[in-house]
């Protein structure tokens, strides 16, 4: 908000000075932030003070808050190998500030509506049962939930852990700390969203507050007694346009000019008559959503466990597993095929072979999932698009882990889910419900058959592999010069209003989540939606990737901010980005090439900047020659910076990409006529400065050194 960089404790002094100034208002024109009135300025002062205190706590080793001493039913909480998918951060602590990697990985879920908003819960619920109900209702609606605060020493974090509720990034339920001050991390997340996706800069206080008011759908849920500090923090949240809903009797705050709805809403838990505590908890969540206007889409999936996107990243560890399919000890595949209308019985779910009831606990078995779909608008090309959704659909069930796709699927069912009655038939019920819900415009009938019989499974696995091979060849033949239209993607404009994304067969979306076929299917489902066909028209420059149609769309889609987009160049009119890109490609002029930085890479790059700093140049809808955000699989496309020399221009690359895409990158090196090319590319393990990079390139005889100048 202030625009002041704080790297040492001493640099906090001016921040505290600003906070004190806000408590003694100057004339509006002398303020560093918009004068919002005494209450709201006091709230801003509280946020500055809270962030300063938390920063000092880091210096004392008190942040992130230690998790020791909790009575927890979730044993993995303090496990040294837990990782971020478990409660806390896997190092025996609750979560500190959301890191940049996680913020960006949530980006596509924020912009495409899967994550419609977020809630900051402060305090302690009436009972453990009520705490679980509130969180499950939010998870069911895919709302990201941040937890902090306490009432008389008890926190909702304690309550959830005692009930064995898995907390962490992957379940949309993030524990920050057990005092009110840790709520600052939730508001910090909101501020950084404005910087990351909105292209705003530090110090643009008014713009940041307005961005959050208009584009970030968040609210605060205060549970239990509200003391002076909670009131002050609530006033800070109101500056962002985030209402505060309380379950106790508190004065309501109704300032004008910030939002059109109530700011502090009292819904006293004990005064709701004629309902059970769990019904009251559900009503409380509904009130929060109503007040903030969160647009929620809930799929009605008939399974005996909680269901929603909040469970997509849930990890089922072997000690908590009932049974697994695939992995090291068994086979699992999924195969979706288009059939004639009279060949599909809608809603039919059949299991061919034994079920897992007779398999020992923590055992394994083979499984083949065959989905037959039929529809008047269905096309053969949509098969892989729909088949890829199996991963997300099945993962939405609490207690189910799904990894991989095609014939390398790996599924685990937790013992807790099995105890609640989850069985093989429920896989079919999930798929039937979700395909109708999400793809009803192109799918009229869905039938699911689950094969565990060894002979039948082998037969269908062969059919599936034949289909996979056909699709691979079809996709390989699907090139930019063989289609007459590309597709727009404006999903990210909810956060970056002037950003335009153009998706072609050889260039997927920068988020990595949408390719040309995805956009084609999306347009069939929703003809007025975010993916619209762009008729290419007459080519202007095929080498650089200019067409009359793409240039015209760039101007219209960006509201006049961008006039032209070169599909195949980083040096001339590169495509813009919001903030959820998987990688950043940036020119290194000294090496006559480019570096590629993965968002998972936190190291210093040869450009003297980390990924987070680079992202401020590449994101926010800015068109910056020499810098662009991309989806990582664009790196292996023949059209990757084709006009600038292609993949041979890559002289430095994050090791994460080298390792996670080893096979694909090896194939690219062979295609480029240099099988050892990947070994000639430096990474952060051996190079961190331009001088070191130049020495590496000379030593390893990198081809970029003898290529034509890149500019």
TIMARKOL-292780 format. One line per field, with one value per residue (C-alpha): residue number from 1; residue in three letters; x, y, z. Coordinates in steps of 0.5 Angstrom, whole numbers. Layout:
num (NUM	...)
residuo (ALA	...)
X (X	...)
Y (Y	...)
Z (Z	...)
***
This chain:
num (1	2	3	4	5	6	7	8	9	10	11	12	13	14	15	16	17	18	19	20	21	22	23	24	25	26	27	28	29	30	31	32	33	34	35	36	37	38	39	40	41	42	43	44	45	46	47	48	49	50	51	52	53	54	55	56	57	58	59	60	61	62	63	64	65	66	67	68	69	70	71	72	73	74	75	76	77	78	79	80	81	82	83	84	85	86	87	88	89	90	91	92	93	94	95	96	97	98	99	100	101	102	103	104	105	106	107	108	109	110	111	112	113	114	115	116	117	118	119	120	121	122	123	124	125	126	127	128	129	130	131	132	133	134	135	136	137	138	139	140	141	142	143	144	145	146	147	148	149	150	151	152	153	154	155	156	157	158	159	160	161	162	163	164	165	166	167	168	169	170	171	172	173	174	175	176	177	178	179	180	181	182	183	184	185	186	187	188	189	190	191	192	193	194	195	196	197	198	199	200	201	202	203	204	205	206	207	208	209	210	211	212	213	214	215	216	217	218	219	220	221	222	223	224	225	226	227	228	229	230	231	232	233	234	235	236	237	238	239	240	241	242	243	244	245	246	247	248	249	250	251	252	253	254	255	256	257	258	259	260	261	262	263	264	265	266	267	268	269	270	271	272	273	274	275	276	277	278	279	280	281	282	283	284	285	286	287	288	289	290	291	292	293	294	295	296	297	298	299	300	301	302	303	304	305	306	307	308	309	310	311	312	313	314	315	316	317	318	319	320	321	322	323	324	325	326	327	328	329	330	331	332	333	334	335	336	337	338	339	340	341	342	343	344	345	346	347	348	349	350	351	352	353	354	355	356	357	358	359	360	361	362	363	364	365	366	367	368	369	370	371	372	373	374	375	376	377	378	379	380	381	382	383	384	385	386	387	388	389	390	391	392	393	394	395	396	397	398	399	400	401	402	403	404	405	406	407	408	409	410	411	412	413	414	415	416	417	418	419	420	421	422	423	424	425	426	427	428	429	430	431	432	433	434	435	436	437	438	439	440	441	442	443	444	445	446	447	448	449	450	451	452	453	454	455	456	457	458	459	460	461	462	463	464	465	466	467	468	469	470	471	472	473	474	475	476	477	478	479	480	481	482	483	484	485	486	487	488	489	490	491	492	493	494	495	496	497	498	499	500	501	502	503	504	505	506	507	508	509	510	511	512	513	514	515	516	517	518	519	520	521	522	523	524	525	526	527	528	529	530	531	532	533	534	535	536	537	538	539	540	541	542	543	544	545	546	547	548	549	550	551	552	553	554	555	556	557	558	559	560	561	562	563	564	565	566	567	568	569	570	571	572	573	574	575	576	577	578	579	580	581	582	583	584	585	586	587	588	589	590	591	592	593	594	595	596	597	598	599	600	601	602	603	604	605	606	607	608	609	610	611	612	613	614	615	616	617	618	619	620	621	622	623	624	625	626	627	628	629	630	631	632	633	634	635	636	637	638	639	640	641	642	643	644	645	646	647	648	649	650	651	652	653	654	655	656	657	658	659	660	661	662	663	664	665	666	667	668	669	670	671	672	673	674	675	676	677	678	679	680	681	682	683	684	685	686	687	688	689	690	691	692	693	694	695	696	697	698	699	700	701	702	703	704	705	706	707	708	709	710	711)
residuo (UNK	UNK	UNK	UNK	UNK	UNK	UNK	UNK	UNK	UNK	UNK	UNK	UNK	UNK	UNK	UNK	UNK	UNK	UNK	UNK	UNK	UNK	UNK	UNK	UNK	UNK	UNK	UNK	UNK	UNK	UNK	UNK	UNK	UNK	UNK	UNK	UNK	UNK	UNK	UNK	UNK	UNK	UNK	UNK	UNK	UNK	UNK	UNK	UNK	UNK	UNK	UNK	UNK	UNK	UNK	UNK	UNK	UNK	UNK	UNK	UNK	UNK	UNK	UNK	UNK	UNK	UNK	UNK	UNK	UNK	UNK	UNK	UNK	UNK	UNK	UNK	UNK	UNK	UNK	UNK	UNK	UNK	UNK	UNK	UNK	UNK	UNK	UNK	UNK	UNK	UNK	UNK	UNK	UNK	UNK	UNK	UNK	UNK	UNK	UNK	UNK	UNK	UNK	UNK	UNK	UNK	UNK	UNK	UNK	UNK	UNK	UNK	UNK	UNK	UNK	UNK	UNK	UNK	UNK	UNK	UNK	UNK	UNK	UNK	UNK	UNK	UNK	UNK	UNK	UNK	UNK	UNK	UNK	UNK	UNK	UNK	UNK	UNK	UNK	UNK	UNK	UNK	UNK	UNK	UNK	UNK	UNK	UNK	UNK	UNK	UNK	UNK	UNK	UNK	UNK	UNK	UNK	UNK	UNK	UNK	UNK	UNK	UNK	UNK	UNK	UNK	UNK	UNK	UNK	UNK	UNK	UNK	UNK	UNK	UNK	UNK	UNK	UNK	UNK	UNK	UNK	UNK	UNK	UNK	UNK	UNK	UNK	UNK	UNK	UNK	UNK	UNK	UNK	UNK	UNK	UNK	UNK	UNK	UNK	UNK	UNK	UNK	UNK	UNK	UNK	UNK	UNK	UNK	UNK	UNK	UNK	UNK	UNK	UNK	UNK	UNK	UNK	UNK	UNK	UNK	UNK	UNK	UNK	UNK	UNK	UNK	UNK	UNK	UNK	UNK	UNK	UNK	UNK	UNK	UNK	UNK	UNK	UNK	UNK	UNK	UNK	UNK	UNK	UNK	UNK	UNK	UNK	UNK	UNK	UNK	UNK	UNK	UNK	UNK	UNK	UNK	UNK	UNK	UNK	UNK	UNK	UNK	UNK	UNK	UNK	UNK	UNK	UNK	UNK	UNK	UNK	UNK	UNK	UNK	UNK	UNK	UNK	UNK	UNK	UNK	UNK	UNK	UNK	UNK	UNK	UNK	UNK	UNK	UNK	UNK	UNK	UNK	UNK	UNK	UNK	UNK	UNK	UNK	UNK	UNK	UNK	UNK	UNK	UNK	UNK	UNK	UNK	UNK	UNK	UNK	UNK	UNK	UNK	UNK	UNK	UNK	UNK	UNK	UNK	UNK	UNK	UNK	UNK	UNK	UNK	UNK	UNK	UNK	UNK	UNK	UNK	UNK	UNK	UNK	UNK	UNK	UNK	UNK	UNK	UNK	UNK	UNK	UNK	UNK	UNK	UNK	UNK	UNK	UNK	UNK	UNK	UNK	UNK	UNK	UNK	UNK	UNK	UNK	UNK	UNK	UNK	UNK	UNK	UNK	UNK	UNK	UNK	UNK	UNK	UNK	UNK	UNK	UNK	UNK	UNK	UNK	UNK	UNK	UNK	UNK	UNK	UNK	UNK	UNK	UNK	UNK	UNK	UNK	UNK	UNK	UNK	UNK	UNK	UNK	UNK	UNK	UNK	UNK	UNK	UNK	UNK	UNK	UNK	UNK	UNK	UNK	UNK	UNK	UNK	UNK	UNK	UNK	UNK	UNK	UNK	UNK	UNK	UNK	UNK	UNK	UNK	UNK	UNK	UNK	UNK	UNK	UNK	UNK	UNK	UNK	UNK	UNK	UNK	UNK	UNK	UNK	UNK	UNK	UNK	UNK	UNK	UNK	UNK	UNK	UNK	UNK	UNK	UNK	UNK	UNK	UNK	UNK	UNK	UNK	UNK	UNK	UNK	UNK	UNK	UNK	UNK	UNK	UNK	UNK	UNK	UNK	UNK	UNK	UNK	UNK	UNK	UNK	UNK	UNK	UNK	UNK	UNK	UNK	UNK	UNK	UNK	UNK	UNK	UNK	UNK	UNK	UNK	UNK	UNK	UNK	UNK	UNK	UNK	UNK	UNK	UNK	UNK	UNK	UNK	UNK	UNK	UNK	UNK	UNK	UNK	UNK	UNK	UNK	UNK	UNK	UNK	UNK	UNK	UNK	UNK	UNK	UNK	UNK	UNK	UNK	UNK	UNK	UNK	UNK	UNK	UNK	UNK	UNK	UNK	UNK	UNK	UNK	UNK	UNK	UNK	UNK	UNK	UNK	UNK	UNK	UNK	UNK	UNK	UNK	UNK	UNK	UNK	UNK	UNK	UNK	UNK	UNK	UNK	UNK	UNK	UNK	UNK	UNK	UNK	UNK	UNK	UNK	UNK	UNK	UNK	UNK	UNK	UNK	UNK	UNK	UNK	UNK	UNK	UNK	UNK	UNK	UNK	UNK	UNK	UNK	UNK	UNK	UNK	UNK	UNK	UNK	UNK	UNK	UNK	UNK	UNK	UNK	UNK	UNK	UNK	UNK	UNK	UNK	UNK	UNK	UNK	UNK	UNK	UNK	UNK	UNK	UNK	UNK	UNK	UNK	UNK	UNK	UNK	UNK	UNK	UNK	UNK	UNK	UNK	UNK	UNK	UNK	UNK	UNK	UNK	UNK	UNK	UNK	UNK	UNK	UNK	UNK	UNK	UNK	UNK	UNK	UNK	UNK	UNK	UNK	UNK	UNK	UNK	UNK	UNK	UNK	UNK	UNK	UNK	UNK	UNK	UNK	UNK	UNK	UNK	UNK	UNK	UNK	UNK	UNK	UNK	UNK	UNK	UNK	UNK	UNK	UNK	UNK	UNK	UNK	UNK	UNK	UNK	UNK	UNK	UNK	UNK	UNK	UNK	UNK	UNK	UNK	UNK	UNK	UNK	UNK	UNK	UNK	UNK	UNK	UNK	UNK	UNK	UNK	UNK	UNK	UNK	UNK	UNK	UNK	UNK	UNK	UNK	UNK	UNK	UNK	UNK	UNK	UNK	UNK	UNK)
X (0	6	10	16	20	22	28	31	27	30	26	19	20	17	11	9	10	5	0	0	-1	-7	-10	-9	-12	-9	-13	-14	-10	-4	-5	-1	-8	-15	-18	-23	-26	-24	-26	-23	-17	-16	-17	-11	-7	-9	-6	0	2	-1	4	10	9	8	15	18	16	20	26	25	23	16	13	10	7	10	4	7	2	-4	-9	-10	-13	-9	-3	1	1	8	10	17	15	8	9	5	-1	-2	-4	1	7	10	16	12	9	2	3	6	5	2	8	9	9	2	-1	0	-2	-9	-9	-13	-18	-19	-20	-24	-29	-27	-25	-31	-28	-24	-26	-22	-25	-23	-24	-27	-34	-39	-37	-32	-38	-40	-33	-33	-40	-38	-31	-35	-40	-34	-31	-37	-37	-30	-29	-21	-21	-16	-16	-14	-15	-18	-23	-20	-15	-19	-18	-22	-15	-15	-22	-21	-15	-18	-23	-18	-20	-14	-11	-7	-6	-9	-16	-17	-17	-10	-9	-5	-4	-8	-8	-12	-6	-5	-11	-6	-4	-11	-11	-4	-6	-11	-6	-2	-7	-8	0	0	-6	-8	-1	-2	5	7	4	-2	-6	-13	-13	-11	-17	-21	-19	-20	-27	-29	-25	-24	-30	-28	-31	-29	-33	-32	-34	-35	-33	-31	-26	-23	-17	-22	-26	-20	-18	-25	-25	-18	-22	-28	-23	-22	-29	-29	-36	-35	-40	-41	-44	-45	-49	-44	-45	-46	-42	-45	-41	-42	-38	-34	-39	-47	-48	-47	-40	-41	-47	-49	-53	-53	-52	-56	-62	-63	-69	-72	-66	-60	-53	-51	-57	-55	-48	-50	-55	-49	-45	-50	-51	-44	-44	-51	-48	-41	-45	-40	-42	-42	-43	-45	-45	-50	-46	-49	-43	-43	-37	-36	-35	-32	-26	-23	-21	-18	-11	-12	-7	-8	-2	-1	-2	-9	-11	-16	-14	-11	-11	-5	2	7	3	-3	-6	-11	-13	-19	-22	-27	-30	-36	-42	-48	-54	-57	-51	-51	-56	-56	-54	-52	-46	-44	-38	-35	-31	-30	-30	-25	-29	-25	-18	-14	-13	-8	-8	-9	-12	-13	-18	-21	-26	-29	-34	-39	-42	-47	-49	-52	-46	-41	-35	-29	-24	-27	-26	-19	-22	-27	-23	-18	-23	-24	-18	-21	-28	-26	-21	-27	-29	-26	-21	-20	-13	-13	-6	-4	-9	-10	-6	-2	-8	-6	-12	-13	-19	-18	-20	-24	-28	-29	-32	-37	-39	-35	-35	-33	-40	-39	-34	-39	-44	-39	-37	-45	-46	-40	-41	-48	-47	-40	-41	-49	-49	-45	-46	-53	-52	-46	-45	-40	-37	-31	-27	-24	-24	-17	-19	-24	-19	-14	-18	-21	-14	-12	-17	-16	-8	-10	-15	-9	-4	-10	-11	-3	-2	-9	-6	1	-2	-6	-2	-3	-3	-8	-14	-17	-19	-15	-19	-19	-19	-21	-22	-16	-20	-24	-17	-13	-18	-13	-10	-11	-10	-10	-10	-7	-6	1	1	-3	-6	0	-4	-2	-10	-13	-11	-14	-19	-21	-23	-26	-30	-31	-34	-39	-41	-42	-42	-42	-37	-29	-27	-29	-26	-22	-22	-15	-16	-11	-3	1	7	7	14	13	5	1	-6	-11	-16	-11	-9	-16	-18	-12	-14	-21	-20	-15	-20	-15	-9	-5	-5	-2	1	6	4	12	16	18	22	16	9	10	3	1	0	-4	-1	-2	3	7	14	17	21	26	32	39	42	49	48	44	39	33	32	26	24	19	15	17	24	26	33	37	37	42	38	39	32	28	21	17	21	21	13	12	15	11	4	-2	-3	3	7	14	19	24	19	13	9	8	5	11	9	9	17	16	12	16	13	16	19	20	21	27	31	26	28	36	35	34	41	39	33	30	32	25	23	29	27	19	19	26	23	19	25	30	25	26	33	33	28	33	38	42	41	46	42	39	46	48	43	45	41	41	45	51	50	47	50	51	59	58	53	57	63	58	56	63	65	59	59	52	49	46	53	54	47	45	44	37	36)
Y (0	5	3	2	-4	-7	-12	-10	-9	-2	0	-2	5	9	4	5	12	12	8	13	19	15	15	23	25	30	33	28	31	30	23	17	13	15	19	14	16	15	8	6	9	6	0	1	3	-4	-8	-4	-5	-13	-14	-10	-15	-21	-19	-18	-25	-28	-25	-28	-35	-35	-35	-39	-41	-48	-53	-57	-58	-59	-65	-67	-73	-71	-75	-72	-65	-65	-71	-69	-71	-68	-63	-57	-62	-64	-59	-53	-53	-60	-57	-58	-51	-47	-44	-37	-32	-36	-36	-34	-41	-42	-36	-37	-44	-42	-37	-41	-43	-36	-34	-39	-40	-46	-42	-37	-33	-34	-33	-31	-34	-31	-34	-41	-44	-46	-53	-58	-60	-53	-52	-58	-56	-49	-51	-57	-52	-47	-53	-56	-49	-49	-43	-42	-41	-38	-40	-35	-32	-35	-34	-35	-39	-44	-43	-46	-49	-53	-55	-58	-61	-65	-68	-70	-65	-65	-57	-54	-51	-57	-58	-50	-49	-46	-45	-38	-38	-38	-30	-25	-22	-27	-25	-20	-26	-27	-19	-20	-25	-20	-15	-19	-22	-15	-14	-21	-21	-14	-11	-6	-3	-2	4	5	4	7	2	-4	-3	-2	-8	-12	-9	-10	-17	-21	-24	-25	-24	-25	-29	-28	-33	-32	-26	-20	-16	-9	-12	-16	-10	-6	-12	-12	-4	-6	-11	-6	-2	-8	-8	-15	-15	-18	-23	-25	-30	-26	-19	-14	-7	-6	-2	1	7	9	10	3	-2	-3	-8	-8	-8	-11	-16	-19	-26	-28	-36	-37	-33	-37	-41	-47	-50	-55	-52	-55	-52	-45	-46	-48	-41	-37	-39	-38	-31	-30	-32	-27	-21	-21	-24	-30	-33	-41	-47	-53	-60	-65	-71	-77	-80	-81	-76	-69	-67	-61	-58	-56	-64	-64	-64	-68	-74	-81	-84	-91	-91	-88	-92	-98	-100	-97	-98	-97	-95	-100	-106	-106	-103	-97	-94	-89	-89	-84	-86	-83	-88	-87	-85	-92	-95	-91	-92	-86	-87	-94	-96	-103	-107	-112	-117	-117	-111	-109	-111	-118	-114	-114	-107	-103	-108	-106	-109	-107	-102	-100	-94	-94	-88	-88	-82	-80	-73	-69	-64	-69	-69	-74	-69	-68	-75	-73	-66	-70	-76	-71	-68	-75	-73	-67	-70	-76	-72	-68	-73	-73	-78	-80	-79	-79	-78	-79	-80	-85	-92	-89	-87	-88	-88	-89	-89	-87	-92	-86	-86	-93	-93	-88	-93	-90	-96	-97	-95	-88	-87	-88	-84	-78	-78	-79	-73	-68	-70	-68	-62	-59	-61	-62	-58	-63	-69	-72	-79	-82	-89	-92	-99	-101	-107	-111	-118	-119	-122	-116	-111	-113	-113	-106	-103	-105	-102	-96	-96	-96	-90	-86	-88	-85	-79	-77	-78	-73	-68	-68	-67	-61	-55	-48	-48	-53	-49	-43	-41	-40	-38	-33	-34	-28	-32	-28	-22	-22	-21	-18	-14	-12	-18	-22	-30	-33	-40	-44	-52	-50	-45	-47	-42	-39	-42	-49	-51	-50	-52	-51	-57	-55	-48	-51	-56	-50	-46	-51	-52	-44	-40	-33	-36	-34	-38	-35	-37	-32	-32	-32	-28	-26	-28	-21	-25	-33	-33	-28	-31	-25	-25	-20	-23	-24	-17	-15	-19	-16	-9	-11	-16	-11	-5	-2	-3	-8	-7	-13	-20	-24	-31	-34	-28	-26	-20	-17	-15	-22	-24	-21	-25	-24	-28	-35	-37	-43	-40	-34	-33	-27	-25	-25	-21	-22	-30	-28	-33	-33	-36	-40	-40	-44	-41	-47	-44	-39	-38	-32	-32	-30	-24	-22	-23	-28	-31	-27	-20	-22	-24	-16	-15	-21	-20	-16	-15	-12	-13	-12	-14	-20	-22	-27	-32	-38	-45	-50	-55	-49	-50	-57	-54	-53	-46	-44	-37	-39	-32	-31	-38	-43	-48	-47	-40	-43	-42	-43	-47	-48	-55	-57	-56	-61	-66	-66	-66	-70	-74	-69	-64	-70	-71	-63	-64	-69	-66	-60	-64	-64	-70	-67	-60	-60	-62	-55	-51	-48	-48	-46	-51	-49	-42	-36	-30	-27	-28	-35	-36	-34	-38	-44	-43	-43	-49	-53	-50	-48	-47	-40	-37	-38	-36	-29	-24	-24	-17)
Z (0	2	-4	1	1	7	8	15	22	21	15	19	23	17	16	24	23	17	22	27	22	20	27	27	20	16	10	5	-1	4	5	2	1	0	6	8	14	21	22	16	16	23	20	15	21	24	18	18	25	25	19	22	28	24	21	27	30	24	27	33	30	32	25	22	28	31	31	37	43	38	40	33	29	23	25	19	21	24	20	17	10	10	5	3	2	9	15	15	11	13	18	24	23	21	14	14	8	2	-3	-10	-13	-10	-11	-19	-19	-16	-21	-26	-21	-19	-26	-29	-23	-20	-14	-14	-8	-1	6	12	19	25	32	35	33	38	38	34	30	28	26	21	18	16	13	9	7	4	1	-2	-6	-7	-3	-1	7	11	18	24	31	37	43	50	47	43	35	30	27	34	33	26	27	33	28	24	18	13	13	7	0	-3	1	0	8	10	17	19	26	33	34	30	28	23	19	16	11	8	7	4	-1	-3	-4	-8	-12	-15	-16	-19	-24	-24	-26	-21	-17	-10	-8	-12	-6	-8	-15	-10	-6	-12	-15	-9	-8	-16	-17	-11	-8	-1	6	14	18	25	30	38	42	38	42	40	36	32	31	28	24	21	19	15	11	10	6	1	0	4	9	16	18	25	29	35	37	35	32	25	21	14	11	4	-2	-1	-3	-4	1	9	12	19	19	25	25	32	33	39	36	30	33	31	27	30	30	24	20	23	21	14	14	17	10	6	9	8	0	0	3	-2	-8	-9	-15	-13	-18	-14	-17	-14	-14	-11	-7	1	2	1	-6	-9	-12	-6	-5	-12	-9	-3	-2	1	4	4	12	11	4	4	-4	-10	-17	-21	-19	-18	-16	-21	-28	-28	-35	-37	-44	-46	-53	-57	-59	-63	-59	-59	-56	-50	-44	-40	-33	-33	-29	-29	-25	-29	-24	-17	-12	-7	-1	-1	-2	4	7	4	-2	-10	-16	-23	-26	-33	-33	-40	-41	-47	-49	-54	-56	-62	-61	-59	-64	-64	-63	-56	-54	-51	-48	-44	-42	-39	-34	-31	-27	-24	-23	-19	-15	-13	-8	-1	1	-6	-10	-17	-21	-28	-34	-40	-38	-33	-28	-21	-16	-8	-4	3	9	12	5	5	12	9	4	-2	-7	-15	-17	-14	-19	-25	-21	-20	-28	-30	-26	-28	-35	-35	-31	-34	-42	-42	-48	-52	-48	-48	-45	-41	-39	-35	-34	-29	-31	-26	-29	-32	-39	-40	-38	-42	-48	-47	-45	-52	-55	-51	-53	-60	-59	-55	-61	-66	-62	-62	-69	-70	-65	-69	-75	-72	-74	-75	-82	-83	-79	-81	-74	-67	-61	-56	-48	-44	-38	-34	-36	-30	-26	-32	-36	-42	-43	-49	-50	-57	-57	-63	-65	-64	-58	-52	-47	-42	-36	-39	-38	-45	-51	-58	-57	-51	-53	-59	-54	-50	-55	-57	-50	-49	-56	-52	-47	-46	-52	-59	-66	-69	-76	-79	-85	-90	-87	-86	-84	-83	-80	-74	-74	-76	-79	-80	-76	-70	-70	-71	-65	-61	-61	-59	-54	-50	-51	-55	-51	-55	-63	-66	-63	-66	-65	-66	-63	-56	-59	-63	-60	-56	-53	-46	-40	-33	-28	-28	-33	-32	-34	-36	-42	-42	-47	-45	-50	-47	-49	-56	-53	-48	-41	-39	-31	-28	-23	-18	-19	-13	-15	-17	-25	-30	-31	-23	-22	-19	-22	-17	-20	-27	-26	-25	-32	-36	-32	-32	-39	-41	-48	-46	-52	-50	-44	-44	-40	-43	-41	-41	-46	-51	-50	-54	-60	-67	-67	-60	-61	-69	-71	-67	-68	-64	-58	-60	-57	-50	-46	-39	-36	-29	-27	-25	-32	-35	-30	-30	-38	-39	-45	-48	-48	-51	-57	-58	-58	-63	-67	-67	-70	-63	-59	-53	-53	-46	-43	-47	-43	-36	-30	-23	-21	-24	-27	-23	-27	-34	-33	-31	-36	-42	-39	-39	-46	-49	-45	-48	-55	-55	-62	-60	-60	-67	-69	-72	-67	-64	-65)
***
